[in-house]
Amino acid sequence: MSVKRLDWPDWLLSTLWLVVIAFIWWMAVRLLHIPEYILPSPEQIVERVSSSPTYFGAATAATLRVIAVGFMAGVAIAIPAGFAFARIQLLEKSLYPFVVFLQTMPLIAVTPVLIIWFGYGLVPTAILVGFSVLFPVLVNTVAAVKNISPRLYFVTSSMGANALQTFRYVDWPMALPYFLSSFRISLALATTTAVVGEFIAANAGLGYLALRGVRNKDPVQVISVVLIAALIGVLLNAASVLVETKVLRKYRD
């Protein structure tokens, strides 16, 4: 007798886990009598966010704008640079260590300099996000181009394909899975960097709200911001997976 296997959608399993965690959190606060200044209950978080939708909504929109601008800027630099590094060995040897240096440099330490140059707001936080996105996308691009079989280039050249056609029919589709997988990592880094950067270099956004919550000794606001930021990360990851699945399916077809 075979056991029937339950094939539940991933989103449903994730939702059930969130419900279980929220229930355990609620029970722990109630049974252990944990005070609000240590850990607010889930209903306090829901009540705060639902009672001030404009307040949290405006901050969320500001953070999403920082993520979008920084992510697009980082990708726009990383992909062409990755192709150049993979194709020109001298360029890779001379500039790649500099890129590694920028990646290992603490971004928070650079933030005061960015504030002096650009002031508070979108520009310095977007630059921080761009830096966080740059390295993983660039590394994956270099790996993608270097892993393309030389036989493919031999076939395209023997068929008389020019550089643009070779890029369109060989380089881009072969490297696309690497790009898309790096985007998932980069979006998570972008979300974290945006919120942390807003602690210091912004006068709006979720990070700024968290900082105000700390100054006002308001743990409900701080944890609300943390949960909203985590939700943004989850949704961006889900969107990235959906786009990756659809795009790769299109190319395979």
C-alpha positions in Angstrom: 0.0 0.0 0.0 1.5 3.3 -1.1 1.4 6.4 1.1 0.0 9.4 -0.7 2.4 12.2 -0.6 1.1 15.8 0.1 2.3 18.2 -2.6 1.7 21.6 -1.0 2.8 24.8 -2.7 5.9 26.4 -1.3 4.1 29.6 -0.4 1.6 27.7 1.7 4.3 25.9 3.6 6.1 29.2 4.3 2.8 30.8 5.5 2.1 27.9 7.8 5.6 28.2 9.3 5.1 31.9 9.8 1.8 31.2 11.6 3.5 28.7 13.8 6.3 31.0 14.7 3.8 33.9 15.4 1.8 31.5 17.7 4.9 30.4 19.6 5.9 34.1 20.0 2.5 35.0 21.3 2.4 32.1 23.7 5.9 32.9 25.0 5.0 36.5 25.7 1.8 35.5 27.5 3.0 32.6 29.5 6.4 34.0 30.5 5.0 37.5 31.1 7.7 39.1 29.0 7.4 42.9 29.3 6.9 45.1 26.3 10.3 46.8 26.5 11.9 43.4 26.0 9.6 41.7 23.4 6.3 43.1 22.3 3.6 40.6 21.4 2.5 40.0 17.8 -0.8 41.7 18.3 1.0 44.9 19.4 3.0 44.9 16.2 -0.1 44.4 14.1 -2.0 47.1 15.9 0.9 49.6 15.6 1.3 49.0 11.8 -2.4 48.9 11.1 -3.1 52.1 13.0 -0.4 54.0 11.1 -0.4 52.7 7.6 0.7 56.0 6.0 3.6 56.3 8.5 5.0 52.9 7.8 3.9 52.9 4.1 5.9 56.0 3.3 9.0 54.6 5.0 8.6 51.3 3.1 8.3 53.2 -0.2 11.4 55.2 0.6 13.4 52.0 1.4 12.1 50.3 -1.8 13.2 53.3 -3.8 16.7 53.0 -2.3 16.8 49.3 -3.1 15.6 49.8 -6.6 18.1 52.6 -7.5 21.1 51.0 -5.8 20.3 47.5 -7.2 19.9 48.7 -10.8 23.0 50.9 -10.6 25.1 48.0 -9.2 23.9 45.6 -11.8 24.4 48.1 -14.6 28.1 48.4 -13.6 28.7 44.8 -12.6 27.5 43.0 -15.8 29.6 45.0 -18.3 32.6 45.0 -16.0 32.2 41.2 -15.5 32.2 40.6 -19.3 35.2 42.9 -19.7 37.1 41.1 -16.9 36.4 37.7 -18.4 37.5 38.8 -21.9 40.5 41.0 -21.1 42.9 39.2 -18.8 45.1 42.3 -18.2 42.0 44.2 -17.0 41.0 41.4 -14.6 44.5 41.2 -13.1 44.8 45.0 -12.7 41.3 45.9 -11.5 39.9 42.8 -9.8 42.0 43.3 -6.7 40.6 46.8 -6.4 37.1 45.5 -6.6 37.8 43.0 -3.9 39.3 45.8 -1.8 36.1 47.8 -2.2 34.0 44.8 -1.2 36.0 44.0 1.9 36.0 47.7 3.0 33.3 48.3 5.7 30.6 50.2 4.0 29.5 51.8 7.3 33.0 53.4 7.6 32.5 55.0 4.2 29.1 56.4 5.0 30.3 59.6 6.7 32.3 60.5 3.6 29.3 59.9 1.4 27.2 62.2 3.7 29.8 64.9 3.3 29.8 64.6 -0.5 26.1 64.1 -1.2 24.3 65.0 2.1 21.5 62.9 3.6 18.9 61.1 1.5 18.6 58.8 -1.5 22.1 59.2 -3.1 24.4 58.0 -0.3 22.2 55.1 0.7 21.7 54.0 -2.9 25.5 54.1 -3.4 25.9 51.8 -0.4 23.3 49.4 -1.9 25.1 49.6 -5.3 28.4 48.6 -3.7 26.8 45.6 -1.9 25.2 44.4 -5.2 28.3 45.0 -7.3 30.6 42.2 -6.1 28.3 39.1 -6.2 26.9 40.0 -9.7 30.4 40.8 -11.0 31.9 37.5 -9.7 29.0 35.5 -11.1 29.3 37.3 -14.5 33.0 36.5 -14.7 32.4 32.9 -13.8 29.5 32.6 -16.3 31.5 34.0 -19.3 34.6 31.9 -18.4 32.5 28.7 -18.3 31.2 29.1 -21.8 32.6 26.3 -24.0 35.1 27.6 -26.6 33.4 25.2 -29.0 30.4 27.4 -29.1 32.5 30.3 -30.3 34.2 28.2 -32.9 30.7 27.2 -34.2 29.5 30.8 -34.4 32.6 32.1 -36.0 32.6 29.3 -38.6 29.0 30.3 -39.4 30.1 33.9 -39.9 28.5 35.4 -36.8 29.7 38.9 -35.8 30.4 40.0 -32.2 26.9 41.2 -31.6 25.3 38.0 -32.8 27.7 36.0 -30.8 26.8 38.0 -27.7 23.1 37.6 -28.4 23.0 33.9 -29.1 25.9 32.6 -27.0 27.2 34.9 -24.3 23.8 36.2 -23.0 21.8 33.0 -22.9 24.7 31.0 -21.4 25.4 33.6 -18.8 21.8 34.3 -17.9 21.3 31.6 -15.2 24.4 33.0 -13.4 23.0 36.5 -13.5 19.6 35.5 -12.2 21.0 33.4 -9.4 23.3 36.3 -8.3 20.3 38.6 -8.3 18.7 36.6 -5.5 21.8 37.0 -3.3 22.1 40.6 -4.3 18.5 41.5 -3.5 18.9 40.1 0.1 22.2 42.2 0.5 20.5 45.2 -1.0 17.6 45.1 1.5 19.9 44.7 4.5 22.3 47.4 3.3 19.4 49.8 2.5 17.9 49.6 6.0 21.3 49.8 7.8 22.4 52.7 5.6 19.2 54.6 6.5 20.3 54.4 10.1 23.0 56.9 9.3 22.7 58.5 5.9 18.9 59.1 5.5 16.1 61.1 6.9 13.4 58.7 5.6 12.9 55.0 5.2 12.6 52.0 7.5 16.1 52.3 8.9 15.3 55.9 9.9 12.1 54.8 11.6 14.0 52.1 13.5 16.5 54.8 14.6 13.6 57.0 15.8 12.2 54.0 17.7 15.5 53.5 19.5 15.8 57.1 20.4 12.2 57.1 21.7 12.7 53.8 23.5 9.9 52.3 21.4 10.5 48.6 20.9 7.2 48.1 19.1 8.2 50.5 16.4 11.7 48.9 16.1 10.5 45.4 15.8 7.7 46.5 13.4 10.4 47.9 11.1 12.5 44.7 11.4 9.5 42.6 10.4 8.6 44.8 7.5 12.2 44.8 6.2 12.2 41.0 6.5 8.9 40.8 4.6 10.4 42.9 1.9 13.3 40.6 1.6 11.1 37.5 1.4 8.9 39.1 -1.3 11.8 40.3 -3.3 13.3 36.8 -3.2 10.0 35.3 -4.2 9.8 37.7 -7.1 13.3 36.9 -8.2 12.7 33.2 -8.1 9.5 33.7 -10.2 11.3 35.9 -12.8 14.2 33.4 -12.9 11.8 30.5 -13.5 9.9 32.2 -16.3 12.9 33.7 -18.1 14.9 30.4 -18.1 11.8 28.5 -19.2 11.4 30.9 -22.1 15.0 30.5 -23.2 14.9 26.7 -22.8 11.7 26.6 -25.0 
